[in-house]
Amino acid sequence: MLSQQVTDARTMRERVLAGDPYVFDDPALAEADAAALDLVASHNATTTRQEPLRRALLERLLGAIGQPAVRDEPAAGEEA
């Protein structure tokens, strides 16, 4: 297994997405986590009158969302 880790040129994110072992405190993963939590906080700060902004924030967070996509409750992010 060690030889596979040494020769594996994938990023930690690629390893996570593949379900393979990864370094949990990788700086790129930490940045992605912080950015996602920022998007959750931004979404939670919106009102129902800001539906286009809310949708855009959810699309950035999730990649894509279907129609209709309405959340009346604040989204929850994992707190450290």
C-alpha positions, 0 to 999 in steps of 0.5 A, a space after each residue: 500500500 505504501 508504494 501505491 501512496 508514493 506513486 499516486 499523483 492524484 490530489 487529495 480531493 481526487 482521492 476523496 471523490 474516489 473513496 480512497 485513503 487521503 490526508 485529512 488535513 490537506 490544505 486544499 481540502 481545508 480551503 474547500 471546506 471553508 469555502 463551502 461553509 462560507 456559502 452555507 453562511 451566505 445562504 442562511 443570511 438571505 431572505 425568501 425574497 432573494 430567491 435568485 441569490 439563494 439559488 445561485 448560492 446553492 448551485 455553487 455549493 452543490 454543483 447543480 440543483 433541480 426545479 424547484 429548489 426551495 429551502 425555508 429552513 437554514 442549511 446546516 454546515 458542520 461546525 468544528 
